[in-house]
């Protein structure tokens, strides 16, 4: 598993919640790693975040 990554059980719990809670919520953030990335996205804005994040894989 990647260092600092969330445990699969935590991800499964959040996925289950998202699938069964009847909310119209678009995003569910699971784990501290995802919370940090989501906070960065909110701070930078979606477009700038996508651009920066995409550069990591190109």
Beta strands, then each sheet from edge to edge (+ up, - down):
end
